[in-house]
């Protein structure tokens, strides 16, 4: 989204039951993808869909993955596969209320070999991630790139 003007991403949530919501993402009235379910885990919800910390983790992981993928493509590095694992850590704060204490992100791109280009991409991609760059001031986000070499 670099070099673009302001954009407004919307999500409309409709309460279904308990703590379960059906959400639909859009931008300027154009729907993005299919509706999706979110729910709270036990003991309050039924865990029928991802909980809010998992959705936040998904947004962070997707954005970082896309940023690294874009950097690698610009560097003409062939990516043969890509997996990402994100763990959002929720702990009680000083008032005993659950808060996101940090987020651990493991990016696992598969390439033919490590090179100067992969090293350079590792050093620059995070600054292009809109989501993690916006959240870092309030949440510690720990990112590790675990290069996988194709056999």
DSSP file (Angstrom, degrees, kcal/mol; ACC not computed):
  #  RESIDUE AA STRUCTURE BP1 BP2  ACC     N-H-->O    O-->H-N    N-H-->O    O-->H-N    TCO  KAPPA ALPHA  PHI   PSI    X-CA   Y-CA   Z-CA
    1    1 A X    >         0   0    0      0, 0.0     3,-1.9     0, 0.0   127,-0.0   0.000 360.0 360.0 360.0   6.4    0.0    0.0    0.0
    2    2 A X  T 3   +     0   0    0      1,-0.3     3,-0.1   126,-0.1   126,-0.0  -0.277 360.0  16.8 -58.1 137.4    3.1    2.2   -0.1
    3    3 A X  T 3  S+     0   0    0      1,-0.3    -1,-0.3     0, 0.0     2,-0.2   0.510  98.2 126.0  79.7   4.2    2.4    5.5   -1.9
    4    4 A X    <   -     0   0    0     -3,-1.9    -1,-0.3     1,-0.1     3,-0.1  -0.569  58.9-117.1 -94.2 159.2   -1.3    5.2   -1.7
    5    5 A X        -     0   0    0      1,-0.2    -1,-0.1    -2,-0.2     0, 0.0  -0.216  58.3 -51.6 -80.9 179.8   -3.7    7.7   -0.2
    6    6 A X        -     0   0    0     -2,-0.1     2,-0.3     1,-0.0    -1,-0.2  -0.233  58.6-170.7 -55.5 137.6   -5.9    7.1    2.8
    7    7 A X        -     0   0    0     -3,-0.1     2,-0.5     2,-0.0    -1,-0.0  -0.952  13.6-144.3-128.8 151.3   -8.0    3.9    2.6
    8    8 A X        -     0   0    0     -2,-0.3    20,-0.7     2,-0.0     2,-0.5  -0.946  10.5-167.2-123.8 112.2  -10.8    2.8    4.9
    9    9 A X  E     -A   27   0A   0     -2,-0.5     2,-0.3    18,-0.2    18,-0.2  -0.852  13.7-165.9 -98.4 127.6  -11.1   -0.9    5.7
   10   10 A X  E     -A   26   0A   0     16,-3.0    16,-2.6    -2,-0.5     2,-0.4  -0.828  15.1-167.0-115.9 151.5  -14.4   -1.8    7.3
   11   11 A X  E     -A   25   0A   0     -2,-0.3     2,-0.5    14,-0.2    14,-0.2  -0.980   8.9-158.3-133.9 124.0  -15.7   -4.9    9.2
   12   12 A X  E     -A   24   0A   0     12,-2.5    12,-2.0    -2,-0.4     2,-0.4  -0.903  10.7-161.2-102.7 127.4  -19.4   -5.3    9.9
   13   13 A X  E     -A   23   0A   0     -2,-0.5     2,-0.5    10,-0.2    10,-0.2  -0.896   6.2-165.8-111.5 136.2  -20.1   -7.7   12.8
   14   14 A X  E     -A   22   0A   0      8,-2.6     8,-2.5    -2,-0.4     2,-0.2  -0.984  23.2-126.9-122.0 123.3  -23.5   -9.3   13.4
   15   15 A X  E     +A   21   0A   0     -2,-0.5     6,-0.2     6,-0.2     3,-0.1  -0.486  30.5 173.1 -69.0 130.7  -24.2  -10.9   16.7
   16   16 A X  E     -     0   0A   0      4,-2.8     2,-0.3     1,-0.4     5,-0.2   0.832  57.2 -42.4-104.4 -53.7  -25.4  -14.5   16.3
   17   17 A X  E >  S-A   20   0A   0      3,-1.1     3,-3.4     0, 0.0    -1,-0.4  -0.945 103.0  -7.8-171.8 157.6  -25.6  -16.0   19.8
   18   18 A X  T 3  S-     0   0    0     -2,-0.3    27,-0.1     1,-0.3    21,-0.0  -0.270 129.7 -31.0  51.7-119.0  -23.6  -16.1   23.0
   19   19 A X  T 3  S+     0   0    0     21,-0.1     2,-0.4    25,-0.1    -1,-0.3   0.089 108.7 122.4-113.1  18.8  -20.3  -14.4   22.1
   20   20 A X  E <   -A   17   0A   0     -3,-3.4    -4,-2.8    19,-0.2    -3,-1.1  -0.697  37.2-178.9 -88.9 130.5  -20.4  -15.6   18.5
   21   21 A X  E     -AB  15  38A   0     17,-2.7    17,-2.3    -2,-0.4     2,-0.5  -0.950  22.9-142.6-126.5 148.3  -20.3  -12.9   15.7
   22   22 A X  E     -AB  14  37A   0     -8,-2.5    -8,-2.6    -2,-0.3     2,-0.3  -0.958  27.5-165.0-106.2 126.9  -20.4  -13.2   11.9
   23   23 A X  E     -AB  13  36A   0     13,-3.3    13,-2.4    -2,-0.5     2,-0.4  -0.865  14.3-167.5-117.8 147.3  -18.1  -10.6   10.3
   24   24 A X  E     -A   12   0A   0    -12,-2.0   -12,-2.5    -2,-0.3     2,-0.2  -0.985  13.1-148.8-134.0 123.0  -17.8   -9.3    6.8
   25   25 A X  E     +AB  11  32A   0      7,-0.6     7,-3.0    -2,-0.4     2,-0.3  -0.620  25.2 160.3 -90.0 149.2  -14.9   -7.2    5.6
   26   26 A X  E     -AB  10  31A   0    -16,-2.6   -16,-3.0     5,-0.3     2,-0.3  -0.973  29.6-147.9-156.6 168.0  -15.1   -4.5    3.0
   27   27 A X  E >  S-AB   9  30A   0      3,-2.0     3,-2.1    -2,-0.3   -18,-0.2  -0.941  85.4 -15.2-143.8 122.3  -13.5   -1.4    1.5
   28   28 A X  T 3  S-     0   0    0    -20,-0.7     3,-0.1    -2,-0.3   -19,-0.1   0.869 129.5 -52.1  51.2  41.7  -15.6    1.4    0.0
   29   29 A X  T 3  S+     0   0    0      1,-0.2     2,-0.6     0, 0.0    -1,-0.3   0.355 111.6 121.6  81.3  -6.4  -18.6   -0.9   -0.2
   30   30 A X  E <   -B   27   0A   0     -3,-2.1    -3,-2.0     1,-0.0    -1,-0.2  -0.817  64.5-125.1 -93.8 121.0  -16.7   -3.7   -2.0
   31   31 A X  E     -B   26   0A   0     -2,-0.6     2,-0.6    -5,-0.2    -5,-0.3  -0.342  15.3-149.8 -66.1 141.7  -16.8   -7.0    0.0
   32   32 A X  E     -B   25   0A   0     -7,-3.0    -7,-0.6     1,-0.1    -1,-0.1  -0.937  56.3 -43.5-113.8 107.3  -13.5   -8.6    0.8
   33   33 A X  E    S-     0   0A   0     -2,-0.6     2,-0.2    -9,-0.1     3,-0.1  -0.110  90.5 -41.1  72.5-169.4  -13.8  -12.4    1.0
   34   34 A X  E     -     0   0A   0      1,-0.1    -9,-0.3   -10,-0.1   -11,-0.1  -0.532  67.6 -89.2 -90.8 157.8  -16.4  -14.5    2.6
   35   35 A X  E     -     0   0A   0     -2,-0.2     2,-0.3   -11,-0.1   -11,-0.2  -0.338  48.1-157.6 -60.0 150.3  -18.1  -13.8    6.0
   36   36 A X  E     -B   23   0A   0    -13,-2.4   -13,-3.3    -3,-0.1     2,-0.3  -0.952  10.5-122.8-135.7 155.4  -16.2  -15.4    8.9
   37   37 A X  E     -B   22   0A   0     -2,-0.3    13,-0.7   -15,-0.2     2,-0.3  -0.725  22.4-177.3 -97.0 141.4  -17.1  -16.4   12.4
   38   38 A X  E     +Bc  21  50A   0    -17,-2.3   -17,-2.7    -2,-0.3     2,-0.3  -0.979   9.8 164.2-131.8 151.7  -15.4  -15.2   15.6
   39   39 A X        -     0   0    0     11,-1.7     2,-0.3    -2,-0.3   -19,-0.2  -0.957  36.3-104.2-154.9 165.1  -16.2  -16.4   19.1
   40   40 A X        -     0   0    0     -2,-0.3     7,-2.3    11,-0.2     8,-0.3  -0.717  38.2-117.1 -94.2 150.2  -14.7  -16.3   22.6
   41   41 A X    >>  -     0   0    0     -2,-0.3     4,-2.5     5,-0.2     3,-0.8  -0.202  55.0 -36.2 -75.7 174.7  -13.0  -19.4   24.1
   42   42 A X  T 34 S+     0   0    0      1,-0.3    -1,-0.2     2,-0.2     4,-0.1  -0.372 115.5  36.4 -57.7 146.6  -14.2  -21.2   27.2
   43   43 A X  T 34 S+     0   0    0      2,-0.2    -1,-0.3    -3,-0.1    -3,-0.0  -0.997 132.9  23.0 -93.2  -9.2  -15.4  -20.4   29.8
   44   44 A X  T <4 S+     0   0    0     -3,-0.8    -2,-0.2   -25,-0.0     2,-0.1   0.872 124.5  32.5 -87.6 -36.2  -17.5  -17.5   28.3
   45   45 A X  S  < S-     0   0    0     -4,-2.5    -2,-0.2   -27,-0.1    -4,-0.1  -0.333  76.5-116.7-108.9-169.5  -17.8  -18.6   24.6
   46   46 A X        -     0   0    0     -2,-0.1    -5,-0.2    -6,-0.1    -4,-0.1   0.372  40.5-125.1-109.7   0.8  -18.0  -21.8   22.7
   47   47 A X        +     0   0    0     -7,-2.3    -6,-0.1     1,-0.1     4,-0.1   0.861  60.1 146.5  55.1  38.1  -14.8  -21.5   20.7
   48   48 A X  S    S+     0   0    0     -8,-0.3     2,-0.3     2,-0.1    -1,-0.1   0.516  70.3   8.0 -82.1  -4.8  -16.8  -21.9   17.5
   49   49 A X  S    S-     0   0    0     -9,-0.1   -10,-0.2   -13,-0.1   -11,-0.2  -0.932 106.9 -53.7-158.6 176.1  -14.5  -19.6   15.7
   50   50 A X  B     -c   38   0A   0    -13,-0.7   -11,-1.7    -2,-0.3     2,-0.1  -0.285  54.5-125.1 -60.7 142.9  -11.2  -17.8   16.2
   51   51 A X    >>  -     0   0    0    -13,-0.2     4,-2.1    -4,-0.1     3,-0.6  -0.426  31.4 -98.8 -80.8 164.2  -11.0  -15.6   19.4
   52   52 A X  H 3> S+     0   0    0      1,-0.2     4,-2.3     2,-0.2     5,-0.2   0.851 122.3  53.9 -58.3 -39.4  -10.0  -12.0   19.1
   53   53 A X  H 3> S+     0   0    0      1,-0.2     4,-2.4     2,-0.2    -1,-0.2   0.883 109.6  49.9 -62.8 -33.7   -6.3  -12.5   20.1
   54   54 A X  H <> S+     0   0    0     -3,-0.6     4,-2.5     2,-0.2    -2,-0.2   0.883 109.2  51.1 -68.9 -37.8   -6.1  -15.1   17.3
   55   55 A X  H  X S+     0   0    0     -4,-2.1     4,-2.2     2,-0.2    -2,-0.2   0.904 110.8  48.4 -65.2 -40.3   -7.6  -12.7   14.8
   56   56 A X  H  X S+     0   0    0     -4,-2.3     4,-2.5     2,-0.2    -2,-0.2   0.930 111.5  50.4 -62.9 -44.7   -5.1  -10.1   15.8
   57   57 A X  H  X S+     0   0    0     -4,-2.4     4,-3.0     1,-0.2     5,-0.2   0.889 108.7  52.4 -59.2 -40.2   -2.3  -12.7   15.4
   58   58 A X  H  X S+     0   0    0     -4,-2.5     4,-2.8     2,-0.2     5,-0.3   0.912 109.3  49.0 -62.6 -43.4   -3.6  -13.5   12.0
   59   59 A X  H  X S+     0   0    0     -4,-2.2     4,-2.2     2,-0.2    -2,-0.2   0.921 114.6  44.9 -63.0 -44.1   -3.6   -9.9   10.9
   60   60 A X  H  X S+     0   0    0     -4,-2.5     4,-2.5     2,-0.2     5,-0.2   0.945 116.1  46.2 -64.5 -48.5    0.0   -9.5   12.2
   61   61 A X  H  X S+     0   0    0     -4,-3.0     4,-2.4     1,-0.2    -2,-0.2   0.897 113.3  48.4 -63.1 -42.4    1.2  -12.7   10.7
   62   62 A X  H  X S+     0   0    0     -4,-2.8     4,-2.9    -5,-0.2     5,-0.2   0.941 112.7  48.1 -63.6 -46.5   -0.5  -12.1    7.3
   63   63 A X  H  X S+     0   0    0     -4,-2.2     4,-2.3    -5,-0.3    -2,-0.2   0.921 114.2  45.3 -62.8 -45.4    0.9   -8.6    7.0
   64   64 A X  H  X S+     0   0    0     -4,-2.5     4,-2.4     2,-0.2     5,-0.2   0.907 114.3  49.6 -64.7 -41.1    4.5   -9.6    8.0
   65   65 A X  H  X S+     0   0    0     -4,-2.4     4,-2.8    -5,-0.2    -2,-0.2   0.930 112.3  47.1 -62.4 -46.1    4.3  -12.6    5.6
   66   66 A X  H  X S+     0   0    0     -4,-2.9     4,-2.5     1,-0.2    -1,-0.2   0.879 111.4  51.9 -64.1 -37.8    3.0  -10.4    2.7
   67   67 A X  H  X S+     0   0    0     -4,-2.3     4,-2.2    -5,-0.2    -2,-0.2   0.917 112.9  43.7 -66.1 -43.2    5.7   -7.8    3.4
   68   68 A X  H  X S+     0   0    0     -4,-2.4     4,-2.6     2,-0.2    -2,-0.2   0.917 113.8  51.5 -67.3 -42.0    8.5  -10.4    3.3
   69   69 A X  H  X S+     0   0    0     -4,-2.8     4,-2.4    -5,-0.2    -2,-0.2   0.912 110.5  48.8 -60.3 -42.9    7.0  -12.0    0.3
   70   70 A X  H  X S+     0   0    0     -4,-2.5     4,-2.5     2,-0.2    -1,-0.2   0.923 111.1  49.6 -63.7 -44.0    6.9   -8.7   -1.5
   71   71 A X  H  X S+     0   0    0     -4,-2.2     4,-1.5     1,-0.2    -2,-0.2   0.918 112.1  48.4 -60.9 -43.1   10.5   -7.8   -0.6
   72   72 A X  H  <>S+     0   0    0     -4,-2.6     5,-2.9     2,-0.2    -1,-0.2   0.893 111.0  50.0 -65.2 -39.9   11.6  -11.2   -1.9
   73   73 A X  H ><5S+     0   0    0     -4,-2.4     3,-1.5     1,-0.2    -1,-0.2   0.911 109.0  51.6 -65.4 -41.6    9.7  -10.8   -5.1
   74   74 A X  H 3<5S+     0   0    0     -4,-2.5    -1,-0.2     1,-0.3    -2,-0.2   0.827 110.0  50.4 -63.3 -29.9   11.2   -7.4   -5.7
   75   75 A X  T 3<5S-     0   0    0     -4,-1.5    -1,-0.3    -5,-0.2    -2,-0.2   0.375 116.5-118.4 -87.1   4.0   14.6   -9.0   -5.2
   76   76 A X  T < 5 +     0   0    0     -3,-1.5     2,-0.6     1,-0.2    -3,-0.2   0.843  60.6 153.2  60.5  36.5   13.8  -11.7   -7.7
   77   77 A X      < -     0   0    0     -5,-2.9     2,-0.5    -6,-0.1    -1,-0.2  -0.870  44.6-129.4 -95.3 122.4   14.1  -14.4   -5.1
   78   78 A X        -     0   0    0     -2,-0.6     2,-0.6    -3,-0.1    34,-0.5  -0.595  17.8-154.4 -75.1 122.9   12.0  -17.4   -6.0
   79   79 A X  E     -D  111   0B   0     -2,-0.5    32,-0.2     1,-0.1     3,-0.1  -0.885  12.9-176.5-100.6 120.2    9.8  -18.4   -3.0
   80   80 A X  E     -     0   0B   0     30,-3.1     2,-0.3    -2,-0.6    31,-0.2   0.607  68.1 -12.5 -93.6 -14.2    8.9  -22.1   -3.2
   81   81 A X  E     -D  110   0B   0     29,-0.9    29,-3.1    67,-0.1     2,-0.3  -0.949  57.5-157.3-175.1 163.5    6.7  -22.2   -0.1
   82   82 A X  E     +D  109   0B   0     -2,-0.3     2,-0.4    27,-0.3    27,-0.2  -0.890  10.9 173.6-159.6 123.3    5.8  -20.0    2.9
   83   83 A X  E     -D  108   0B   0     25,-1.5    25,-3.1    -2,-0.3     2,-0.4  -0.976   8.9-166.8-129.7 147.4    4.4  -20.9    6.3
   84   84 A X  E     -D  107   0B   0     -2,-0.4     2,-0.4    23,-0.2    23,-0.2  -0.996   5.0-164.8-135.0 138.3    3.9  -18.6    9.3
   85   85 A X  E     -D  106   0B   0     21,-2.4    21,-3.0    -2,-0.4     2,-0.4  -0.991   9.7-173.3-122.8 131.2    3.1  -19.4   12.9
   86   86 A X  E     -D  105   0B   0     -2,-0.4     2,-0.5    19,-0.2    19,-0.2  -0.982   7.2-169.5-126.3 134.4    1.8  -16.7   15.3
   87   87 A X  E     -D  104   0B   0     17,-2.5    17,-2.7    -2,-0.4     2,-0.6  -0.975   6.8-160.3-124.0 117.0    1.3  -16.9   19.0
   88   88 A X  E     -D  103   0B   0     -2,-0.5     2,-0.6    15,-0.2    15,-0.2  -0.867  15.4-146.5 -94.1 122.9   -0.5  -14.1   20.8
   89   89 A X  E     -D  102   0B   0     13,-3.0    12,-3.2    -2,-0.6    13,-1.1  -0.811  12.5-166.6 -97.6 119.3    0.3  -14.3   24.5
   90   90 A X  E     +D  100   0B   0     -2,-0.6     2,-0.3    10,-0.3    10,-0.2  -0.917  15.8 163.1-108.9 125.9   -2.6  -13.2   26.8
   91   91 A X  E     -D   99   0B   0      8,-2.6     8,-2.5    -2,-0.5     2,-0.1  -0.952  42.8 -93.8-136.9 155.6   -1.8  -12.6   30.5
   92   92 A X  E     -D   98   0B   0     -2,-0.3     6,-0.2     6,-0.2     2,-0.1  -0.456  38.8-140.5 -67.6 141.1   -3.5  -10.8   33.3
   93   93 A X    >   -     0   0    0      4,-2.5     3,-2.2    -2,-0.1    -1,-0.1  -0.180  43.3 -75.8 -85.9-170.5   -2.5   -7.2   33.8
   94   94 A X  T 3  S+     0   0    0      1,-0.3    -2,-0.1     2,-0.1    -1,-0.0   0.721 135.9  51.2 -63.5 -20.4   -2.0   -5.5   37.3
   95   95 A X  T 3  S-     0   0    0      2,-0.2    -1,-0.3     0, 0.0     3,-0.1   0.359 120.8-108.4 -94.8   4.3   -5.8   -5.3   37.6
   96   96 A X  S <  S+     0   0    0     -3,-2.2     2,-0.3     1,-0.3    -2,-0.1   0.564  76.0 135.3  82.2   8.7   -6.2   -9.0   36.8
   97   97 A X        -     0   0    0      1,-0.1    -4,-2.5    -6,-0.0    -1,-0.3  -0.726  62.5-106.2 -93.1 139.8   -7.7   -8.3   33.4
   98   98 A X  E     +D   92   0B   0     -2,-0.3     2,-0.3    -6,-0.2    -6,-0.2  -0.424  46.8 169.8 -67.8 132.6   -6.5  -10.3   30.4
   99   99 A X  E     -D   91   0B   0     -8,-2.5    -8,-2.6    -2,-0.2     2,-0.7  -0.970  43.7-100.2-138.8 153.3   -4.3   -8.3   28.0
  100  100 A X  E     -D   90   0B   0     -2,-0.3   -10,-0.3   -10,-0.2     3,-0.1  -0.670  36.4-176.7 -76.2 115.0   -2.1   -9.2   25.0
  101  101 A X  E     -     0   0B   0    -12,-3.2    39,-0.5    -2,-0.7     2,-0.3   0.729  59.2 -34.2 -86.6 -25.5    1.4   -9.3   26.5
  102  102 A X  E     -De  89 140B   0    -13,-1.1   -13,-3.0    37,-0.1     2,-0.4  -0.955  50.2-123.6 177.1 167.9    3.2  -10.0   23.3
  103  103 A X  E     -De  88 141B   0     37,-2.4    39,-3.1    -2,-0.3     2,-0.5  -0.994  14.9-157.1-134.9 126.8    3.1  -11.7   19.9
  104  104 A X  E     -De  87 142B   0    -17,-2.7   -17,-2.5    -2,-0.4     2,-0.5  -0.905  12.3-169.2-104.8 128.1    5.6  -14.2   18.6
  105  105 A X  E     -De  86 143B   0     37,-3.2    39,-2.3    -2,-0.5     2,-0.6  -0.973   9.1-170.7-123.8 124.7    5.9  -14.6   14.9
  106  106 A X  E     -De  85 144B   0    -21,-3.0   -21,-2.4    -2,-0.5     2,-0.5  -0.960   7.8-166.3-113.0 114.0    7.8  -17.3   13.1
  107  107 A X  E     -De  84 145B   0     37,-3.0    39,-3.4    -2,-0.6     2,-0.4  -0.873   3.8-173.2-100.4 130.6    8.1  -16.8    9.3
  108  108 A X  E     +D   83   0B   0    -25,-3.1   -25,-1.5    -2,-0.5     2,-0.3  -0.665   7.0 175.6-127.4  77.5    9.2  -19.8    7.3
  109  109 A X  E     -D   82   0B   0     -2,-0.4    39,-3.0   -27,-0.2     2,-0.6  -0.605  23.0-139.6 -79.0 142.5    9.8  -19.0    3.7
  110  110 A X  E     +Df  81 148B   0    -29,-3.1   -30,-3.1    -2,-0.3   -29,-0.9  -0.909  31.4 163.7-104.2 124.6   11.3  -21.8    1.5
  111  111 A X  E     -Df  79 149B   0     37,-2.6    39,-2.8    -2,-0.6   -32,-0.1  -0.840  48.7-112.1-131.7 167.9   13.9  -20.8   -1.0
  112  112 A X  S    S-     0   0    0    -34,-0.5     2,-0.3    -2,-0.3    -1,-0.1   0.913  93.5 -18.6 -69.0 -42.0   16.5  -22.6   -3.1
  113  113 A X  S    S-     0   0    0     36,-0.1    -1,-0.3    35,-0.1     2,-0.2  -0.988  70.3 -96.9-159.9 158.4   19.4  -21.1   -1.1
  114  114 A X        +     0   0    0     -2,-0.3     2,-0.3    -3,-0.1     3,-0.0  -0.540  51.3 164.6 -75.7 146.3   20.3  -18.2    1.2
  115  115 A X     >  -     0   0    0     -2,-0.2     4,-2.0     1,-0.1     5,-0.2  -0.884  55.7 -87.0-150.7 178.2   21.9  -15.2   -0.5
  116  116 A X  H  > S+     0   0    0     -2,-0.3     4,-2.4     1,-0.2     5,-0.2   0.858 126.3  55.5 -60.7 -34.4   22.7  -11.6   -0.1
  117  117 A X  H  > S+     0   0    0      2,-0.2     4,-2.7     1,-0.2    -1,-0.2   0.915 106.3  47.8 -67.0 -43.3   19.2  -10.8   -1.4
  118  118 A X  H  > S+     0   0    0      1,-0.2     4,-2.1     2,-0.2    -1,-0.2   0.896 112.8  50.1 -65.5 -37.1   17.5  -13.0    1.3
  119  119 A X  H  X S+     0   0    0     -4,-2.0     4,-1.2     2,-0.2    -2,-0.2   0.924 111.8  47.4 -64.7 -44.1   19.7  -11.3    4.0
  120  120 A X  H  X S+     0   0    0     -4,-2.4     4,-0.8     1,-0.2     3,-0.4   0.919 111.1  50.9 -63.6 -43.5   18.8   -7.8    2.7
  121  121 A X  H >X S+     0   0    0     -4,-2.7     4,-2.1     1,-0.2     3,-0.8   0.885 105.6  56.8 -61.9 -38.7   15.1   -8.7    2.6
  122  122 A X  H 3< S+     0   0    0     -4,-2.1     4,-0.3     1,-0.2    -1,-0.2   0.838 107.9  49.5 -59.5 -32.7   15.3  -10.0    6.2
  123  123 A X  H 3< S+     0   0    0     -4,-1.2    -1,-0.2    -3,-0.4    -2,-0.2   0.647 120.8  29.3 -83.3 -15.3   16.6   -6.6    7.3
  124  124 A X  H X< S+     0   0    0     -4,-0.8     3,-0.9    -3,-0.8     4,-0.4   0.674  92.3  83.7-118.3 -20.9   14.0   -4.4    5.6
  125  125 A X  G >< S+     0   0    0     -4,-2.1     3,-1.6     1,-0.2     4,-0.3   0.809  80.8  65.5 -64.5 -32.7   10.6   -6.1    5.3
  126  126 A X  G >  S+     0   0    0     -4,-0.3     3,-1.6     1,-0.3    -1,-0.2   0.840  93.1  60.9 -61.1 -34.3    9.2   -5.4    8.8
  127  127 A X  G <  S+     0   0    0     -3,-0.9    -1,-0.3     1,-0.3    -2,-0.2   0.701 100.7  56.3 -68.3 -16.4    9.1   -1.6    8.2
  128  128 A X  G <  S+     0   0    0     -3,-1.6     2,-0.9    -4,-0.4    -1,-0.3   0.475  79.9 103.2 -92.2  -2.7    6.6   -2.2    5.3
  129  129 A X    <>  -     0   0    0     -3,-1.6     4,-2.0    -4,-0.3     5,-0.2  -0.723  55.2-164.3 -84.7 109.6    4.1   -4.1    7.5
  130  130 A X  H  > S+     0   0    0     -2,-0.9     4,-1.4     2,-0.2    -1,-0.2   0.900  83.5  46.1 -58.3 -45.4    1.3   -1.7    8.2
  131  131 A X  H  > S+     0   0    0      2,-0.2     4,-1.7   -72,-0.2     3,-0.2   0.969 116.3  39.0 -70.0 -56.0   -0.2   -3.8   11.0
  132  132 A X  H  > S+     0   0    0      1,-0.2     4,-1.9   -72,-0.2    -1,-0.2   0.884 114.8  54.4 -66.6 -36.2    2.9   -4.7   13.1
  133  133 A X  H  < S+     0   0    0     -4,-2.0     4,-0.3     1,-0.2    -1,-0.2   0.851 111.1  46.6 -63.7 -32.7    4.4   -1.2   12.5
  134  134 A X  H  < S+     0   0    0     -4,-1.4     3,-0.3    -5,-0.2    -1,-0.2   0.803 117.6  41.8 -77.0 -30.0    1.3    0.4   13.9
  135  135 A X  H >X S+     0   0    0     -4,-1.7     3,-2.3     1,-0.2     4,-2.1   0.678  87.9  88.3 -92.2 -19.4    1.0   -1.9   16.9
  136  136 A X  T 3< S+     0   0    0     -4,-1.9    -1,-0.2     1,-0.3    -2,-0.1   0.747  79.9  63.7 -56.8 -26.9    4.6   -2.1   18.0
  137  137 A X  T 34 S+     0   0    0     -4,-0.3    -1,-0.3    -3,-0.3    -2,-0.1   0.760 118.3  25.4 -69.2 -22.5    4.3    0.9   20.3
  138  138 A X  T <4 S+     0   0    0     -3,-2.3     2,-0.4     1,-0.3    -2,-0.2   0.647 125.2  40.6-113.9 -20.9    1.7   -0.9   22.4
  139  139 A X  S  < S-     0   0    0     -4,-2.1     2,-0.5    -7,-0.1    -1,-0.3  -0.996  78.4-122.1-133.5 132.3    2.5   -4.6   22.0
  140  140 A X  E     -e  102   0B   0    -39,-0.5   -37,-2.4    -2,-0.4     2,-0.6  -0.630  29.4-168.6 -73.6 123.1    5.8   -6.3   21.8
  141  141 A X  E     -e  103   0B   0     -2,-0.5     2,-0.6   -39,-0.2   -37,-0.2  -0.959   3.1-163.0-117.9 114.8    6.0   -8.2   18.5
  142  142 A X  E     -e  104   0B   0    -39,-3.1   -37,-3.2    -2,-0.6     2,-0.4  -0.873   9.5-168.8-103.1 122.0    8.9  -10.6   18.2
  143  143 A X  E     +e  105   0B   0     -2,-0.6     2,-0.4   -39,-0.2   -37,-0.2  -0.919   9.3 179.2-118.1 133.8    9.6  -11.7   14.7
  144  144 A X  E     -e  106   0B   0    -39,-2.3   -37,-3.0    -2,-0.4     2,-0.7  -0.999  17.1-150.6-132.8 131.6   11.9  -14.5   13.5
  145  145 A X  E     -e  107   0B   0     -2,-0.4     2,-0.8   -39,-0.2   -37,-0.2  -0.909  10.8-170.1-101.4 117.8   12.6  -15.6    9.9
  146  146 A X        -     0   0    0    -39,-3.4     2,-0.1    -2,-0.7    -2,-0.0  -0.832  17.2-146.5-109.1  90.8   13.5  -19.3    9.8
  147  147 A X        -     0   0    0     -2,-0.8     2,-0.5   -39,-0.1   -37,-0.2  -0.356   7.8-155.2 -63.7 130.3   14.7  -19.8    6.2
  148  148 A X  E     -f  110   0B   0    -39,-3.0   -37,-2.6   -67,-0.1     2,-0.5  -0.925   8.0-144.9-105.9 129.4   13.8  -23.2    4.8
  149  149 A X  E     -f  111   0B   0     -2,-0.5   -37,-0.2   -39,-0.2     2,-0.1  -0.830  16.7-123.5 -99.4 129.9   16.0  -24.5    2.1
  150  150 A X              0   0    0    -39,-2.8    -1,-0.0    -2,-0.5   -69,-0.0  -0.401 360.0 360.0 -68.2 143.3   14.5  -26.6   -0.7
  151  151 A X              0   0    0     -2,-0.1    -1,-0.1     0, 0.0   -39,-0.1   0.428 360.0 360.0 -96.5 360.0   16.0  -30.0   -1.2
